[in-house]
Amino acid sequence: MTEPAWKPDYTERADRFWAEYQKTLGVTDRMGQALGVDPLTGKIWFGTSILDMMDQHKTMQQVSPLFYLRAGRRSCDRVGSCRC
């Protein structure tokens, strides 16, 4: 399988999915936790670190890009998908 390329609209979509999640469910109990947003499906992965989320992603045999953030912070990192 080839790794999907990051497309310009993925960042906007991931931001939108994350904003919707925060409005609906809140994040008070997840402050500072690492999270990854799949810009294709809107699925949000939570973990203690980016590596933790990458492991979860791989275990679930997901091949999609993830947009990484920390709950409560605006700084972000984008890391390509994990191939299984």
N, C-alpha and C positions, 0 to 999 in steps of 0.2 A: 504494500500500500504506500502511496506517496503522501507526504505531509501536505495538508492544505496550506496554500499561501495566505498570508494575512492581507485582507482587502481593506481599503480606506474606510468603508462604512462599518466594519466590524467594531471599531472603537466606539462609534456613536451608538450602535446597537447594544453593545455591552453596557455602556453607561445608562442607557434607557432601561434595560432589564434590571440593573442594580437599583436605579431610582425607584422603579415600580416595587421591587422587593422591599425596600426600606419603608415605603409608604404603607404597604400592606401588612408587613410582619414586624417592622421595627428591628433595630440591631443593638439595642442597649446591652443585651447579654453577650454580644459578640464583639464588642469594641476591642480593637487591636488584633483581632484574629485575621489570619490570611484567608483570602477567598479568591476563587477563580470563576469567571463568568464565561459561559459558552455563548458566543455571539450568534450562533446559528439556532440554538434551541432555547436559550434563556435559562438553562439549568445553572444553578449556583452551587459550587463546591466549597465547603469550609474545611479548614485544617489548621494545624499549628504552624505550618510553613508552606512555601511553594512546593518543596519536594514532597511533602505529605499529600498535597492535592494532586501532584503529578502521579504519585503512586496509586491514589484512589482512581484517578482517571484511567490509568493503565489497567488496573485490576478489573474495572468495569468494561474494558476493551473498547474504550472510546477513542476515536480518531477525529479530533476536532481541535481547533485553536482555543486557547483560553486567555482571557484578559485578567491579569492579576492585580489585586488591590489589598489594602488592609482596611477593615471595617473602622470607620471613624476618621480615616485619613484620605486625603485627595491624591496622594502620591500613588503612582501605579507603575506596573511593569507588564509588558506583554512578552510572553514566552510562547514559542510555537507549540504545536500539538505534540502529544506523546504518541509514539507508535508502539503498538503491542507486538 
